[in-house]
Amino acid sequence: MEELPDNSVHLMVTSPPYNVGKEYDQNLSFKQYREFLKRVWREVYRVLVPGGRVCINIANLGRKPYIPLHAFIIEDMMDIGFLMRGEIIWNKGASASPSTAWGSWLSAKNPTLRDVHEYILVFSKDTFRRENPQNRESTISREEFLEFTKSVWTFAAVPARKVGHPAPFPEELPYRCIQLYTFKGEIVLDPFMGSGQTAIAAIKTGRQYIGYEIERTYVDLAQKRIKEVSKRLGRRRLFN
């Protein structure tokens, strides 16, 4: 992100690739995967304004053994110097697939938990409080504030076939983070842009966005979706 100046971004929202064999993953060792993500998080730290926020959507992995990926990311973020603000449990049970991966059926031999939740880990740079020297507007409503400050968020996942990406998060997720943690006109960064959900949420809430994506297919997909939304709303675009 060398083209981005220090202290220039107000919020980072992303869901990193899970390194589990999808076509856009690199199948790194777990150690390599953590170091790869830490390189990204260090750059995020550099470009955030003091008090800038980070929201990382992550699911845990595996069953034999279970890998608490969110715990490792928390450790790495705190090692870089981020301050942890909390964690949100995204309850997506209403849209969970009727999986039969129960391990031993109706038996105590080896029952397997079926995850119907993911995490949204929330951090700040240097300080918990954000200054607003330009007196920008908050756009969150009273009802949204009461709902979004809860530690459990309940909304449906989005089907991959609907968006055209193998692991999209719903637009509702970045929308909530943007409304809660930024003022109107500020800059939102997603270093793993994928299908463009963060950018679309930023456009719809009157924020600017910066996105990175290395897979040409998803760059084209995101650009197409962003262009459609921007055309309707007349917003400026920035995408790398």
BALOBA-1460 file (C-alpha; in Angstrom, 3 decimals):
// residues 240
<rec num="1" residu="m" x="0.000" y="0.000" z="0.000"/>
<rec num="2" residu="e" x="2.969" y="2.306" z="-0.580"/>
<rec num="3" residu="e" x="0.785" y="4.660" z="-2.650"/>
<rec num="4" residu="l" x="-1.256" y="5.431" z="0.482"/>
<rec num="5" residu="p" x="0.139" y="8.096" z="2.826"/>
<rec num="6" residu="d" x="0.502" y="7.564" z="6.547"/>
<rec num="7" residu="n" x="-2.524" y="8.445" z="8.680"/>
<rec num="8" residu="s" x="-4.935" y="8.727" z="5.754"/>
<rec num="9" residu="v" x="-7.612" y="6.038" z="6.316"/>
<rec num="10" residu="h" x="-10.363" y="6.119" z="8.940"/>
<rec num="11" residu="l" x="-11.633" y="2.518" z="8.912"/>
<rec num="12" residu="m" x="-10.502" y="-0.850" z="7.585"/>
<rec num="13" residu="v" x="-13.161" y="-3.529" z="7.056"/>
<rec num="14" residu="t" x="-12.256" y="-6.875" z="5.536"/>
<rec num="15" residu="s" x="-12.609" y="-10.633" z="5.539"/>
<rec num="16" residu="p" x="-9.233" y="-12.190" z="4.668"/>
<rec num="17" residu="p" x="-8.882" y="-15.341" z="2.570"/>
<rec num="18" residu="y" x="-8.992" y="-18.427" z="4.774"/>
<rec num="19" residu="n" x="-6.209" y="-20.430" z="3.098"/>
<rec num="20" residu="v" x="-8.375" y="-23.546" z="2.856"/>
<rec num="21" residu="g" x="-8.076" y="-24.519" z="-0.787"/>
<rec num="22" residu="k" x="-10.464" y="-22.153" z="-2.527"/>
<rec num="23" residu="e" x="-9.187" y="-21.060" z="-5.907"/>
<rec num="24" residu="y" x="-8.122" y="-17.640" z="-4.626"/>
<rec num="25" residu="d" x="-6.165" y="-19.029" z="-1.667"/>
<rec num="26" residu="q" x="-2.443" y="-19.807" z="-1.682"/>
<rec num="27" residu="n" x="-2.391" y="-22.902" z="0.580"/>
<rec num="28" residu="l" x="0.415" y="-21.541" z="2.729"/>
<rec num="29" residu="s" x="1.542" y="-23.220" z="5.910"/>
<rec num="30" residu="f" x="-0.265" y="-21.811" z="8.929"/>
<rec num="31" residu="k" x="2.894" y="-19.961" z="9.981"/>
<rec num="32" residu="q" x="3.284" y="-18.478" z="6.485"/>
<rec num="33" residu="y" x="-0.399" y="-17.557" z="6.426"/>
<rec num="34" residu="r" x="-0.152" y="-15.659" z="9.711"/>
<rec num="35" residu="e" x="2.935" y="-13.796" z="8.548"/>
<rec num="36" residu="f" x="1.234" y="-12.939" z="5.265"/>
<rec num="37" residu="l" x="-1.694" y="-11.433" z="7.163"/>
<rec num="38" residu="k" x="0.635" y="-9.629" z="9.573"/>
<rec num="39" residu="r" x="2.309" y="-7.872" z="6.637"/>
<rec num="40" residu="v" x="-1.108" y="-6.585" z="5.628"/>
<rec num="41" residu="w" x="-2.048" y="-5.591" z="9.189"/>
<rec num="42" residu="r" x="1.216" y="-3.655" z="9.598"/>
<rec num="43" residu="e" x="0.439" y="-1.619" z="6.489"/>
<rec num="44" residu="v" x="-3.098" y="-1.056" z="7.756"/>
<rec num="45" residu="y" x="-1.637" y="0.255" z="11.010"/>
<rec num="46" residu="r" x="0.554" y="2.680" z="9.088"/>
<rec num="47" residu="v" x="-2.211" y="4.133" z="6.939"/>
<rec num="48" residu="l" x="-4.843" y="4.478" z="9.667"/>
<rec num="49" residu="v" x="-5.376" y="7.813" z="11.367"/>
<rec num="50" residu="p" x="-4.817" y="7.874" z="15.150"/>
<rec num="51" residu="g" x="-7.916" y="6.289" z="16.613"/>
<rec num="52" residu="g" x="-8.758" y="4.702" z="13.248"/>
<rec num="53" residu="r" x="-10.683" y="1.463" z="13.537"/>
<rec num="54" residu="v" x="-10.256" y="-2.045" z="12.155"/>
<rec num="55" residu="c" x="-13.031" y="-4.628" z="11.713"/>
<rec num="56" residu="i" x="-11.883" y="-8.112" z="10.691"/>
<rec num="57" residu="n" x="-14.510" y="-10.711" z="9.823"/>
<rec num="58" residu="i" x="-13.128" y="-14.195" z="10.433"/>
<rec num="59" residu="a" x="-14.404" y="-17.747" z="10.823"/>
<rec num="60" residu="n" x="-12.569" y="-20.457" z="12.687"/>
<rec num="61" residu="l" x="-11.325" y="-23.480" z="10.756"/>
<rec num="62" residu="g" x="-11.045" y="-27.238" z="10.909"/>
<rec num="63" residu="r" x="-12.347" y="-29.912" z="13.227"/>
<rec num="64" residu="k" x="-9.425" y="-32.312" z="13.725"/>
<rec num="65" residu="p" x="-8.115" y="-30.175" z="15.300"/>
<rec num="66" residu="y" x="-10.269" y="-27.069" z="15.517"/>
<rec num="67" residu="i" x="-8.215" y="-23.946" z="14.731"/>
<rec num="68" residu="p" x="-9.297" y="-20.807" z="16.659"/>
<rec num="69" residu="l" x="-8.106" y="-18.482" z="13.919"/>
<rec num="70" residu="h" x="-9.653" y="-15.449" z="15.568"/>
<rec num="71" residu="a" x="-7.450" y="-15.995" z="18.644"/>
<rec num="72" residu="f" x="-4.274" y="-16.015" z="16.533"/>
<rec num="73" residu="i" x="-5.331" y="-12.857" z="14.700"/>
<rec num="74" residu="i" x="-5.998" y="-11.111" z="18.025"/>
<rec num="75" residu="e" x="-2.515" y="-12.069" z="19.204"/>
<rec num="76" residu="d" x="-0.911" y="-10.812" z="15.986"/>
<rec num="77" residu="m" x="-2.847" y="-7.538" z="15.978"/>
<rec num="78" residu="m" x="-1.920" y="-6.777" z="19.571"/>
<rec num="79" residu="d" x="1.708" y="-7.631" z="18.809"/>
<rec num="80" residu="i" x="1.678" y="-4.982" z="16.064"/>
<rec num="81" residu="g" x="0.334" y="-2.440" z="18.543"/>
<rec num="82" residu="f" x="-3.399" y="-2.327" z="17.889"/>
<rec num="83" residu="l" x="-5.743" y="-1.775" z="20.819"/>
<rec num="84" residu="m" x="-8.605" y="-4.263" z="20.958"/>
<rec num="85" residu="r" x="-12.041" y="-2.717" z="21.326"/>
<rec num="86" residu="g" x="-14.029" y="-5.956" z="21.456"/>
<rec num="87" residu="e" x="-15.426" y="-8.749" z="19.356"/>
<rec num="88" residu="i" x="-18.799" y="-9.144" z="17.719"/>
<rec num="89" residu="i" x="-20.404" y="-12.527" z="17.197"/>
<rec num="90" residu="w" x="-22.113" y="-12.641" z="13.826"/>
<rec num="91" residu="n" x="-24.997" y="-15.072" z="14.264"/>
<rec num="92" residu="k" x="-25.857" y="-16.349" z="10.802"/>
<rec num="93" residu="g" x="-27.853" y="-19.356" z="12.022"/>
<rec num="94" residu="a" x="-31.016" y="-18.391" z="10.171"/>
<rec num="95" residu="s" x="-29.208" y="-18.809" z="6.844"/>
<rec num="96" residu="a" x="-26.968" y="-21.744" z="7.795"/>
<rec num="97" residu="s" x="-27.121" y="-24.678" z="5.412"/>
<rec num="98" residu="p" x="-28.802" y="-27.857" z="6.684"/>
<rec num="99" residu="s" x="-25.439" y="-29.595" z="6.984"/>
<rec num="100" residu="t" x="-25.265" y="-33.201" z="8.117"/>
<rec num="101" residu="a" x="-21.646" y="-32.937" z="9.299"/>
<rec num="102" residu="w" x="-22.540" y="-33.935" z="12.844"/>
<rec num="103" residu="g" x="-19.750" y="-36.461" z="13.339"/>
<rec num="104" residu="s" x="-21.327" y="-39.376" z="15.178"/>
<rec num="105" residu="w" x="-25.087" y="-39.145" z="14.694"/>
<rec num="106" residu="l" x="-27.067" y="-39.294" z="17.958"/>
<rec num="107" residu="s" x="-24.012" y="-40.679" z="19.741"/>
<rec num="108" residu="a" x="-21.482" y="-39.396" z="22.256"/>
<rec num="109" residu="k" x="-18.657" y="-41.115" z="20.343"/>
<rec num="110" residu="n" x="-17.699" y="-38.057" z="18.298"/>
<rec num="111" residu="p" x="-20.363" y="-35.352" z="17.939"/>
<rec num="112" residu="t" x="-19.147" y="-32.381" z="15.892"/>
<rec num="113" residu="l" x="-20.225" y="-28.802" z="16.457"/>
<rec num="114" residu="r" x="-21.613" y="-27.004" z="13.422"/>
<rec num="115" residu="d" x="-20.553" y="-23.368" z="13.409"/>
<rec num="116" residu="v" x="-23.392" y="-20.944" z="12.761"/>
<rec num="117" residu="h" x="-21.353" y="-17.919" z="13.762"/>
<rec num="118" residu="e" x="-18.333" y="-15.899" z="12.712"/>
<rec num="119" residu="y" x="-16.371" y="-13.165" z="14.464"/>
<rec num="120" residu="i" x="-15.897" y="-9.497" z="13.746"/>
<rec num="121" residu="l" x="-12.782" y="-8.414" z="15.646"/>
<rec num="122" residu="v" x="-12.594" y="-4.681" z="16.370"/>
<rec num="123" residu="f" x="-9.377" y="-2.745" z="17.009"/>
<rec num="124" residu="s" x="-8.132" y="0.854" z="17.168"/>
<rec num="125" residu="k" x="-4.800" y="2.463" z="16.362"/>
<rec num="126" residu="d" x="-3.031" y="4.185" z="19.283"/>
<rec num="127" residu="t" x="-6.157" y="5.460" z="21.042"/>
<rec num="128" residu="f" x="-9.769" y="4.425" z="21.499"/>
<rec num="129" residu="r" x="-11.171" y="7.878" z="20.798"/>
<rec num="130" residu="r" x="-11.408" y="9.418" z="17.316"/>
<rec num="131" residu="e" x="-11.111" y="13.132" z="16.751"/>
<rec num="132" residu="n" x="-13.358" y="14.834" z="14.183"/>
<rec num="133" residu="p" x="-11.514" y="18.060" z="13.314"/>
<rec num="134" residu="q" x="-13.578" y="18.704" z="10.175"/>
<rec num="135" residu="n" x="-16.823" y="18.298" z="12.113"/>
<rec num="136" residu="r" x="-18.103" y="15.622" z="9.762"/>
<rec num="137" residu="e" x="-21.590" y="14.209" z="10.145"/>
<rec num="138" residu="s" x="-22.538" y="10.939" z="11.836"/>
<rec num="139" residu="t" x="-25.162" y="9.155" z="9.744"/>
<rec num="140" residu="i" x="-26.166" y="6.398" z="12.163"/>
<rec num="141" residu="s" x="-29.740" y="6.499" z="13.459"/>
<rec num="142" residu="r" x="-30.763" y="6.028" z="17.074"/>
<rec num="143" residu="e" x="-32.227" y="2.601" z="16.278"/>
<rec num="144" residu="e" x="-29.071" y="1.520" z="14.440"/>
<rec num="145" residu="f" x="-26.809" y="2.707" z="17.251"/>
<rec num="146" residu="l" x="-28.770" y="0.719" z="19.829"/>
<rec num="147" residu="e" x="-28.620" y="-2.382" z="17.634"/>
<rec num="148" residu="f" x="-25.078" y="-2.094" z="16.272"/>
<rec num="149" residu="t" x="-23.467" y="-1.594" z="19.700"/>
<rec num="150" residu="k" x="-24.656" y="-5.039" z="20.773"/>
<rec num="151" residu="s" x="-21.973" y="-7.741" z="20.826"/>
<rec num="152" residu="v" x="-24.139" y="-10.175" z="18.818"/>
<rec num="153" residu="w" x="-25.302" y="-9.281" z="15.305"/>
<rec num="154" residu="t" x="-27.936" y="-11.420" z="13.624"/>
<rec num="155" residu="f" x="-28.396" y="-11.240" z="9.870"/>
<rec num="156" residu="a" x="-28.266" y="-13.696" z="7.002"/>
<rec num="157" residu="a" x="-25.205" y="-14.704" z="5.025"/>
<rec num="158" residu="v" x="-25.239" y="-14.082" z="1.277"/>
<rec num="159" residu="p" x="-25.112" y="-17.035" z="-1.165"/>
<rec num="160" residu="a" x="-21.935" y="-17.228" z="-3.219"/>
<rec num="161" residu="r" x="-23.922" y="-17.765" z="-6.409"/>
<rec num="162" residu="k" x="-25.836" y="-14.527" z="-5.849"/>
<rec num="163" residu="v" x="-22.656" y="-12.421" z="-5.783"/>
<rec num="164" residu="g" x="-20.369" y="-14.507" z="-7.998"/>
<rec num="165" residu="h" x="-17.595" y="-14.893" z="-5.413"/>
<rec num="166" residu="p" x="-16.890" y="-18.090" z="-3.398"/>
<rec num="167" residu="a" x="-16.889" y="-16.394" z="0.020"/>
<rec num="168" residu="p" x="-18.639" y="-13.019" z="0.065"/>
<rec num="169" residu="f" x="-19.764" y="-11.374" z="3.255"/>
<rec num="170" residu="p" x="-23.144" y="-9.645" z="3.130"/>
<rec num="171" residu="e" x="-23.265" y="-5.917" z="2.507"/>
<rec num="172" residu="e" x="-24.907" y="-5.555" z="5.916"/>
<rec num="173" residu="l" x="-21.609" y="-6.374" z="7.649"/>
<rec num="174" residu="p" x="-19.476" y="-3.499" z="6.303"/>
<rec num="175" residu="y" x="-22.536" y="-1.238" z="6.395"/>
<rec num="176" residu="r" x="-22.839" y="-1.669" z="10.154"/>
<rec num="177" residu="c" x="-19.111" y="-1.134" z="10.720"/>
<rec num="178" residu="i" x="-19.083" y="1.983" z="8.539"/>
<rec num="179" residu="q" x="-22.131" y="3.499" z="10.232"/>
<rec num="180" residu="l" x="-20.803" y="2.779" z="13.712"/>
<rec num="181" residu="y" x="-17.151" y="3.758" z="13.289"/>
<rec num="182" residu="t" x="-16.922" y="6.538" z="10.665"/>
<rec num="183" residu="f" x="-18.266" y="9.961" z="9.811"/>
<rec num="184" residu="k" x="-19.713" y="10.903" z="6.436"/>
<rec num="185" residu="g" x="-17.101" y="11.517" z="3.736"/>
<rec num="186" residu="e" x="-14.326" y="9.530" z="5.444"/>
<rec num="187" residu="i" x="-12.183" y="6.817" z="3.840"/>
<rec num="188" residu="v" x="-12.830" y="3.084" z="4.202"/>
<rec num="189" residu="l" x="-10.183" y="0.533" z="3.202"/>
<rec num="190" residu="d" x="-10.613" y="-3.135" z="2.295"/>
<rec num="191" residu="p" x="-7.287" y="-4.873" z="1.492"/>
<rec num="192" residu="f" x="-9.124" y="-8.047" z="0.364"/>
<rec num="193" residu="m" x="-11.906" y="-6.453" z="-1.679"/>
<rec num="194" residu="g" x="-13.235" y="-9.581" z="-3.389"/>
<rec num="195" residu="s" x="-16.637" y="-8.871" z="-4.893"/>
<rec num="196" residu="g" x="-16.699" y="-5.254" z="-3.717"/>
<rec num="197" residu="q" x="-19.138" y="-5.470" z="-0.807"/>
<rec num="198" residu="t" x="-17.197" y="-2.994" z="1.383"/>
<rec num="199" residu="a" x="-16.961" y="-0.479" z="-1.460"/>
<rec num="200" residu="i" x="-20.669" y="-0.740" z="-2.180"/>
<rec num="201" residu="a" x="-21.531" y="-0.181" z="1.492"/>
<rec num="202" residu="a" x="-19.168" y="2.819" z="1.548"/>
<rec num="203" residu="i" x="-20.759" y="4.343" z="-1.543"/>
<rec num="204" residu="k" x="-24.274" y="3.900" z="-0.162"/>
<rec num="205" residu="t" x="-23.334" y="5.579" z="3.133"/>
<rec num="206" residu="g" x="-21.551" y="8.547" z="1.558"/>
<rec num="207" residu="r" x="-17.994" y="7.422" z="2.329"/>
<rec num="208" residu="q" x="-14.952" y="7.154" z="0.079"/>
<rec num="209" residu="y" x="-13.295" y="3.774" z="-0.366"/>
<rec num="210" residu="i" x="-10.012" y="2.135" z="-1.309"/>
<rec num="211" residu="g" x="-9.893" y="-1.527" z="-2.266"/>
<rec num="212" residu="y" x="-7.222" y="-4.049" z="-3.224"/>
<rec num="213" residu="e" x="-7.748" y="-7.327" z="-5.064"/>
<rec num="214" residu="i" x="-5.226" y="-9.490" z="-6.952"/>
<rec num="215" residu="e" x="-7.566" y="-11.874" z="-8.824"/>
<rec num="216" residu="r" x="-8.514" y="-10.340" z="-12.157"/>
<rec num="217" residu="t" x="-11.882" y="-12.113" z="-12.215"/>
<rec num="218" residu="y" x="-12.900" y="-10.526" z="-8.919"/>
<rec num="219" residu="v" x="-11.448" y="-7.141" z="-9.857"/>
<rec num="220" residu="d" x="-13.704" y="-7.163" z="-12.919"/>
<rec num="221" residu="l" x="-16.676" y="-8.383" z="-10.871"/>
<rec num="222" residu="a" x="-16.179" y="-5.724" z="-8.198"/>
<rec num="223" residu="q" x="-15.666" y="-2.980" z="-10.772"/>
<rec num="224" residu="k" x="-18.888" y="-3.964" z="-12.526"/>
<rec num="225" residu="r" x="-20.910" y="-4.012" z="-9.311"/>
<rec num="226" residu="i" x="-19.341" y="-0.766" z="-8.055"/>
<rec num="227" residu="k" x="-19.974" y="0.962" z="-11.379"/>
<rec num="228" residu="e" x="-23.652" y="0.009" z="-11.265"/>
<rec num="229" residu="v" x="-24.088" y="1.378" z="-7.745"/>
<rec num="230" residu="s" x="-21.976" y="4.478" z="-8.415"/>
<rec num="231" residu="k" x="-23.964" y="5.266" z="-11.534"/>
<rec num="232" residu="r" x="-27.202" y="5.162" z="-9.567"/>
<rec num="233" residu="l" x="-25.828" y="7.303" z="-6.744"/>
<rec num="234" residu="g" x="-23.233" y="9.426" z="-8.560"/>
<rec num="235" residu="r" x="-20.302" y="8.570" z="-6.252"/>
<rec num="236" residu="r" x="-16.613" y="8.799" z="-7.097"/>
<rec num="237" residu="r" x="-14.676" y="5.512" z="-7.423"/>
<rec num="238" residu="l" x="-11.172" y="4.508" z="-6.379"/>
<rec num="239" residu="f" x="-10.064" y="0.899" z="-6.847"/>
<rec num="240" residu="n" x="-6.638" y="-0.769" z="-7.250"/>
